[in-house]
Amino acid sequence: MIREERLLKVLRAPHVSEKSVYCDGKNQHHRSQSC
C-alpha cells in the first residue's frame, strides 16, 4: 500500500518524489507528507 502510494506521488509530483523517498527512508513507519 505504501509503495503504491509512493509511486502515485512520484507520478503526480516528480519534483517532490526525491523528498518523499528521502523522508520515507528515515521515517518508514511515518507518512512523510510534511517533512
C-alpha positions as CSV (number, residue, x, y, z in Angstrom):
1,M,0.0,0.0,0.0
2,I,2.7,2.5,1.0
3,R,4.8,1.6,-2.1
4,E,1.8,2.1,-4.4
5,E,1.2,5.5,-2.7
6,R,4.8,6.4,-3.2
7,L,4.6,5.6,-6.9
8,L,1.5,7.7,-7.2
9,K,3.3,10.6,-5.5
10,V,6.2,10.2,-7.9
11,L,3.9,10.2,-10.9
12,R,1.9,13.2,-9.6
13,A,4.8,15.2,-8.2
14,P,8.2,14.1,-9.6
15,H,9.9,17.2,-8.1
16,V,8.7,16.0,-4.6
17,S,9.5,12.4,-5.2
18,E,13.0,12.8,-4.1
19,K,12.0,14.5,-0.8
20,S,9.3,11.8,-0.3
21,V,11.7,9.0,-0.8
22,Y,14.4,10.6,1.3
23,C,12.0,11.3,4.2
24,D,10.3,7.9,3.8
25,G,13.7,6.2,4.2
26,K,14.2,8.0,7.5
27,N,10.6,7.5,8.7
28,Q,9.3,4.3,7.3
29,H,6.5,3.9,9.9
30,H,5.5,7.5,9.5
31,R,3.8,9.1,6.5
32,S,6.4,11.6,5.4
33,Q,3.9,14.1,4.0
34,S,5.2,17.2,5.8
35,C,8.9,16.6,6.0
